[in-house]
């Protein structure tokens, strides 16, 4: 429950500070955890890879599983299945929540959660 509150506060702060984050044609970058947060799956993949290289994700299996979910989301989008892509991103979020404090540094997990929420919101807006 506490984590959800933190995520909601971070999302609200992000929306308040940069309402243009998801507007096409605008600068949509935000550096929170050493990673540039744009509302794309590619950017989220780069952040997962960065986290693994930096040791914020300390288990190769977890890294592989997170990247597999993002790959599945990208593939779904390529076939025009936005809802399936969102479902994969939600599965990504559940894994990040589950691994936070175990194999993912808690602060970095919050950054990944926020980033994934940005991507989900962008997909919902179409």
Secondary structure, 3 states (H helix, E strand, C coil): CHHHHHHHHHHHHHHHHCHHHHCCCCCCCCECCCCECCCCHHHHHHHHHHHHHHCCECCHHHHHHHHHHHHHHHHHHHCCCHHHHHHHHHHHHHHHHHHECCCECHHHHHHHHHHHHHHHHHHHHC
